[in-house]
């Protein structure tokens, strides 16, 4: 697999004249996005899980080879807090499968108040189909244990590497043979952009099978940094 680079979401009003030409209707933004990037992280599914028909329409509207990662519904991660995961996982996969071969990894972003519970995490990961990649982004410091790492490795789930202000906020564990990296906020100007040095450092670390998403969307920073990251990788 190549390194796929994109942004976390694609529907941001302040991306007009950065990625979307002035006057381009919003209903065509995904098509325009797909002309520029090979992947996107679907953050909207976290807030409201779309119907299968919506995922099918995204499959039809994007070019061959396009990949859409899907952030799992907050019902599973933030409301249920990974408890009783069978029905939420089944519902998520039932609709996300509408992407067909364009379905990328599922991202489980855990709430910052959820403390370590490797048993609960293992029970959840065991429910995902073996052909679906899963990345996990814990956000409480208690998760950084050998037991957490072992659970991720056993289920071939990637620990989501995350950056804020040019520094990793997670251990750089390699728990799978692929990498999932999220850029949340850069330290360069104008805020929240990343500088060249930070991008070059990460580009050396990620390996050759990776998904890279820029979540620093204000002002089009994510778009600009994603383009820059692609340029760095192809040198």
WODAGI-V215242 format. One line per field, one symbol per residue. ss: DSSP state (H for helix, E for strand, L for the rest). phi: phi as a letter, one per 30 degrees, with the letter a starting at -180 (. if undefined). psi: psi as a letter, one per 30 degrees, with the letter a starting at -180 (. if undefined). A space follows every 50 residues. Layout:
ss->???
phi->???
psi->???
This chain:
ss->LLEEEEEELLLLHHHELLLELLLLLHHHHHHHHHHHLLEEEELHHHHLLL LHHHHHHHHHHLLLLLEEEEELLHHHHHHLLLLLHHHHHHHHHHHHHHHH HHEEEEEEELLLLLLLLHHHHHHHHLLLLLLLLEEEELLLHHHLLHHHHH HHHHLLLEELEEEELLEELLLLLLLLLLEEEEEEELLLLLLLLLLHHHHH HHHHHLLLLEEEEELLLHHHHHHHHHHHHHHHHHL
phi->.ddcbabcjbcbddddiccceejddddcddddeddcbcabcddddddadd dedddddddddcdeidbcdbddededdccdhidhdeddddddddcddddi dcdcdccccdddcddeadddddddddddedccdbcbcdbcedddbddeed ddddchcddddbbbiibdcbdcdccbdbbbbbccadcdcdecdcdddddd ddddcdicbacbbcccdeiiedddddddddddddd
psi->klkkkaljlfikegfkgeekkkfkkffgeeeeeffelflkjjfffeejjl leeeeeeeeffllkfkkjlkklkfeeeeefhgkifeeeeeeeeeeffffb ggkalkkjjkkffjlkieeeeeeeeffkkfgkkkkkilgkfffileeeee eeeeghkkkjkkkkhgkkgllhkjflglkjkkjeklglkkkhlkleeeee eeefffafjlkkkkgifkggeeeeeeeeeeeeef.
